[in-house]
Amino acid sequence: DATPTTLLDLLSNSLVLHQLAPYLSLSSRFALAATSKSFHNLVFGTPEVFRYLDLSPVKSAVIPYNAPIDSGGISWRAERMDEALTEDEFYSGPLRGIFSKLARRHVLNTVHTMVLDGLSVPADLVREIVAEDRFNVRILSLREAKHLNERKLMQVLRYACRPTRPEGTPKLKGLYVFGPRDSPPVDDEPVTRGRKRTPPRTPSGVMAAEGAQIGAEWNQKSSDALTASLAHTEHKWYQSAGRMLPRQPSSEWAETLKACEGIIHFDAVLCRGPRHDITKAYTSQSAIPHPLAYLPPAVASVALGPSGCQTCHFCPEGPAIFSKSPQSHLPLLSPLNLHASTIRAAQKPSTLDVTSLSPPPLIVRCEDCLRGRWCERCNKWWDEHCYAGGVPNTLTALQMTEMAEDALGNMTIHHNSAMTPSGGDQAADVKVGVKRDCFGCGPTCASCKSRYIRSCRTCRNEYCIVDNDGSSATACDWCNYSGRRTRELY
């Protein structure tokens, strides 16, 4: 009889081990190595086992909040707590302890993809990962990292990409730092003894009802599925998803991305709008270059979808397409690739249509380019050729928004629509541009205004049916209030 296949025989297959290793946590890999000498040699003798390393769920790498600096009893704080210990050295202690343990096992230099999302990662530790030879990291994720000085991090990246750097450096090719961290898998809640006390509920109107919450959840799922189907991909950067970053990166980050262009790639890209090119900055009324319309480099934070401008269905700078456009025009996609540590694998979008051979187009812009020409509710937008939008960027953002709303908020364009069945041409008035009618919704287009903004039949004031709690389809929340209205003295 043939000898039955054991787990050791199965994992000794390099293809099987390459596919399974990224799904094992760090503690599971050490536990597997501790079972026998054969497994020990397999785990620590195969470079593929630690090629992908996610330290985010490791409890020993997390510093608890409000913990005293010198509580003692932790192995990574064996050094004396004196004045020579800096704040960065203290907060990098847990990760340094893990790195030293991996280095003693001779597996630290085999890590090519390292995930440190949500951990305490000072900039000095990032400098060691980027510059020191004991690290061989190609893809690094620092999303939502704590105690990370961004200015020091930008200095580290600029120095690593300096023109006089040694050949073959830096080893780091991709950095995730702008977007939100990947959500962990949802586990079933553990069964606890005793009765679980629920917090008191506060009445918040009809939307607090269970049926309304279920309906809103299914509406959101349907909207996400429709958006992904229209974009032929599940990646948010290629969909009409609107704002992609939790906060707008500073201008220093844009200069850092420009300095690292072609060397280190990020999970965001620079905006390629025509106003960022001094040779193409102009106003739509004239083809003469207008230096006041020039915008400094900025990080693109708004995903506009593959359809392009609402009028011409294109964009002046042209969409970025995978395998055709430069790699610096494409962001690193989330979640991280588990089985490859290359920029091509991190940037490749997966398509929903398996029969389609062409990758989806990528159109992204910064908010300065879209001011006055982007609806924040339905994500429609108009390019510089189809709509003048705002004014030259010599005023503040509030002044530019007010002038654009007053002067160009009601602008209409006329075009000939398709031939009617009777054979005649039918003219249509299409309102372009956006206006801020609701502070909760932000700047919205004319179609969104007609859908969500109502005029109260009692007081004649306009209100939003989404953001005004207590309103109805015919009356605002104030007029719907049935109690006696009295003047508030205090």
N, C-alpha and C positions, 0 to 999 in steps of 0.2 A: 504494500500500500504506500501511496505517496505521503510524504511528511506534510502535515497541515501547515498552512501559512500562518506565521506568527505576526504580531504587531511590529517586531523588529525587522522582519523580512519586508513588510509593507513599507515602513518608513525608510528602509535602506534604499528604496527606489528614489532616485534624485528628483524625478518628476512629481511623485506623490508628496515628497517632503517639501518641495518648492511651493506646491499648492496649499498645503495644510499649515505650514509654519506661521504665516502671518495671522492666522486666526487663533493662535495660542497666545495666552497672556505670558508675561515674563515669569510669573510665579509657576505657571504650568510647565514652561520649558525647563526651569530648574527642578521642578518636582519629577519630571520625566527623566532628567539626567540622574537623579538620585536613586532610581529604582534598581539599576544594575550597572556594572562596568561597561557592558556593551552599549547601553543607552547613553552612558556618560560620554563615551568616545564618539557616539553618533551625534549627540547634541553639540558638544564643544569642538568637534573635529570637522563639522560641515559648515562652511560659510553661509549657506542659504538659511540656516536656522535663525540667525539674528540679523538678516539683511533688512527686515522691516521691524522696527521697534517702536511701540506705542507705550509711553510712560505715563500717559494721562490717568489711567485707572489705578496706578500703583499708589497704595496708601502711604507708603514711606516717603514718597516724593512730594506729598502735599503738606504744606505748613498750615496748621489750624489758625483760624482767625483769633485775634486777641490773645495769642499765646505769649507768655512772658519770655523775654529774650534769654534768660539763664535759668530755665527750670530744671535742667540736668536730666540724666537718665536716658539720653538719646545718643546712639553710637556716633552719629556724624558730628556731634558737638563735643568730641573728646578733647579738642584743643582748648586752651585756656581762654576764657572770655576776658580779654584785657583791651586796652585802648588801641592795640594794633589791629584788632579785628574790625574790618569795615562792614558797612551795612550790606554791600553786595556780596561779600564773603559769607555773611550770615545767611542771607536768603538763598544763596546758591549751594548751601551745605547739603541738603537732601540729594540733589542731583549729582553733586560731586561724589557723594558716597556711593551712589549707584554706578557712576562711571568708573570709579576705582575698583569696584567689585567686578565689573565687566572686563576691565583691563587686566586684572589678575588672572582671569580665565582666558585671556588672549582672544576675546571676541569683540572688543570695542571697535577695532579697526575694520570689522566686517559689516558694521551697521551703515547702510546706504540711505535709508529713509528713517528719519527720527521725528516722532510726534511728541511735542511738549505743550500741548494745548491746555490752557488753564492753570499751568504750574508757575511757580516762582522762578523766573529765568532772567537774572540781571544781564545787562549788556556785556559785562566782562566775561560771563560764561559763553555768550554767543561769540565773542571774539575768539575764545579758545576753540570753539567748535569749528569756526571758519578758518582759523590760521594755523592751528597746531597740527603736527603730523600724526599724532595719535588718533585723530579723528579722520574718518573717510566719508563724511556725510555728503550726499548729493542733493537730497530733498529734505528740507527742514520746515517744520510747522510750529509757529509761535502764536497761533490765534488765541486771543483773550489771555495772553500771558500776563502774570502779575509781577510787579516790581521791575518792569522793563522800561528803562529810560530810552524813549524813542530817539531823542537827539543823539545819545551815545551810539545807539544802534545804527542810525544813519551815518555817523562818522565811521563806524566799523565797516559798513558796506562800501562807502566811498573809498576808504583806504584800501580795501581788498580789491577794488576794481580800478585802482589808479593806473595810469599809462605805464609807469615804470615797474609794475609788479613782475615778479619772476614768471618765467614761462610755465604754463600748466597750472597756474593758480588763478583764482581760488578753486578749490574742489567743489564748493557749493554751487549748484546750478539753479536751484529753485527754492523760493522762500514763500511760505504762507504766513501772512501777518495781518492782512486787512480784513478778511471776511470773518464771519462767525464760525465757531468751532462746530464740528459735526455733532449732531444730537446722538447720545448713546442709545442703544436698543432698549426698548421699554420692557421691563421685567414685571412679572406678576408680583403684587404686593405680598410680603410675607404674612402668614397667619399669626396674629398676636392673641395672647390670652386676654380674657376680659372684654368688656364692652368698649368699643372705640368711641370717644366723644367727638362729635362733629362740632365745628365752630358755628356760632350763631349766624344765621343768614340775614343779610340786610336787604330789605325790599328795594329793587331797582327797576321796577316797571315790567312791561310785558316781555322784554328780552331776557328776564331772569327765569322765565318758565322753562321747564325741561324740554318741552316740544320745540320751543323757539331755538334753544341752543342746539338741539339735534338738527333742525332744519338749517341753521346757519353753518354748522359743520359740514353737512352734505353739500350745501351750496359752494363752500370753499373748495371741497374736494372736486366737485364738478368743474369749477372754474380752473383749478390747477390742471385737471386732465385735459380740458379744452385748450388751454394755453400750450401745454406740452405737445398736443396733437398738431396744433397749427405750426409750431416751430420744429416739429419732427425730432425733438430731442427733449430729454428730461433735465438738462443743465439749464439753470436759471439765467446764466449769462447770455444764452442764445434765445431766450424767450422775451416776450414783452413784459418783463417783471418789474420794471421801475427801479427804485433805489435798491442797490445790491449791497452796500456797505453800511455797517451800523452808524458810522459817522464819516463826514467828509474829510479825507486826508488833507494835511496842510500843504502849503506850497513847497516846503522843504522836502516833503516826500516826493513831490513831482520832480524836483531837481535831482533827488537821489535815484529815482527810476531812470531819469535821463542819463545820469552818470554810469549806471549799471546796465544800460541797454546792450543787449546781445551777449552779456556775460552772466548776469544773475537775473532770472525771471521770477515774476511775482504773481500772486493771485489777483492782481489788478493791472491795468495797462494805462498808458497815457492817452488822453483824449486827442484825437486826430482831426478835430473840427477845423474848418478853414480859417477861423479867427485865431488859431494858435500858430499859424504860419504867417510870418510877417510879409511874405510875398503874395499871399492870397487873402489877407484881411481886407474886406471891402463891405460896402453896404449894398443892398439889393437895388437901390435906385440908380446907382452908377457903378461902372466898372473900374473907376479910378481907385487906386489903393488908398485906404483910409487908415492912417497910423493910429488914430484914436480908437478904432474898433479892434485893435490887436489885444489878445488875451495871453498872459504868460502861461507856461506849461501847467497843466492840471491833471489830476488823476480822474479817469472816467469812472463814474459811480452809478450811472443810470443805464440799464439794459433796455433797449428800444425794440427788440424783436427783429425778425428777418424781413418784414414787409416794407420797411423804410418809411419815407415821408408819406403823410396821409394823402397828399395831392399827387406827387410824381412817383411815389413808391421807389425812391432811390435816396442816396445821400451823396453830397459833393465829394467827400473823401474816399468813397467806395468802401464796401463792406470788407472785413477781414475774413479770409477763408482758410481753413486748416489745410496744410500741405501746399498752399499757394502763396499765402502772405508770409512776411517775415515772422519769426517766432516772437519777436518783441511786440507784435500787434495782438497776440493771443494771451489770455490769462490762464493761469493754472486752475484747473477745475477741481471741484470738490464733489464727493469725497476723494481722498488720496488713493492712488493706485497701489494695490497691495502687492502686486507681483512684478512691478517694474519700477526702476528709479531713474527714468530718463525724462527729459523735458517733453519729448514727443508723446510719450504715454500719458503724461500729466495734462497735456493740452488737447488731446484727441477727444472730440465730442462723440458720444454714443448716440446713434440715431434710432428712432423707434421703427422706422420703415427699413426693414432688412433688405428690400429690393433696391433702395436708393443708394447709388454709388457716390453721389456728390455730398460733401459735408454741408451743414447749414451755414448760412452767412452770419457774421457777427457785426452788429451795429451798436456801439456804446458811445456815450457822450458824457461830458461833465455838466454840472448844473448851470454853470455860467453860460455855456453855449445854448442851453435850452431855456433860459429865462425868457418868459413871455411867449414861448412856442411849444410848451409841453404840458399836456393835461396829466395831472398827478393821479387822477382816478382811473381813467381808461387807458393811459399811456399813449394816446395819440400825440404825434408831434409833426412839426413842419420845418423843413430845412431853410437855409438862408436864401435860396432861389425863389421859393414859393411864398415866403412870408418874411417881412422885414423884422418883425419881432420887436426887440427892444431898441435902445439908443446906444451910441458909443459909450463904452464903459469908463466914463469920466465921473460918474456920480456914484453915490452909495447904492447898495442893493435895494434899499427901501425906496430911494428916489427913482431909480430906474424902473422898479415895478410899478410905482404910481404913475409915472409918465407913460409907460407902455399901456397901462390899463385905460388911462384917460384918452390917449391919442389913437391907439391902435386896437383897443379891446373890441370894438364893433366893426372892424374892417371886414369887408366881404369881397369875394372874387367871383367872377362870372365865367362859366365855361359851358361848352356844349356837351350834353350827355349823349348816351348811345341813341341810335335811331329807334324811334317808337314804331309799333306795328303799323301805324297808319302811314309811315314813310316820312313824317315831318321831324324836325329837330325840336327838342324840348330844352329850353334854357332853365338852369337851376342856379340858385343862389346858395353858395356854400360858405358858411362862416368859418374863418380860420383864426388861429390864435386862442389865447386863454385869458380868463379873468377870474379874480379871486372874489367869489360871491359868498364863500363860507370859509371861515378860518380853520375849521376842522378838516375839510376836504382839500384845501389848498387851491392853487390855480386850476380851473377846470375849463373844458371846451363848452361850446354852445349846446351840443347834444347831451352832455352830462348835466348841464344846468337845467335843461328842460325835463330831465328825468328825475332829478333830486331836489331842485329848488321849487318851492311853491309860494304862492301869494295868499296870505291870510284873508279870508273873506270878511273878517270883522275889522281888523286894524289896517289891512292892506300892506303890511310889511312882509318882506320876503324872508323865508326861513328854510332850513335844510331838514328834510324828513329823516336823515340818518343821524345827524349830530344833535338835533334838538329833541331831547327826551321829553315825552309827554305830548308831542305834537301829533296831529292827525293829517289826513290828506286834504283837509279844508281849513284847518285853523292851527295857529301856532301854539306853543306850550302855554304861553301867558293867557291867551283867550280860552284855552281848554280848561284852565283852572277854575273850578266851580266855587271856590270859597270867596269870601268877601275880600275885596282888594283894599288894603289900607296902606297908608304911607309909612315907610320904614323910617323911624326916627333915629335909630342907631345902627 
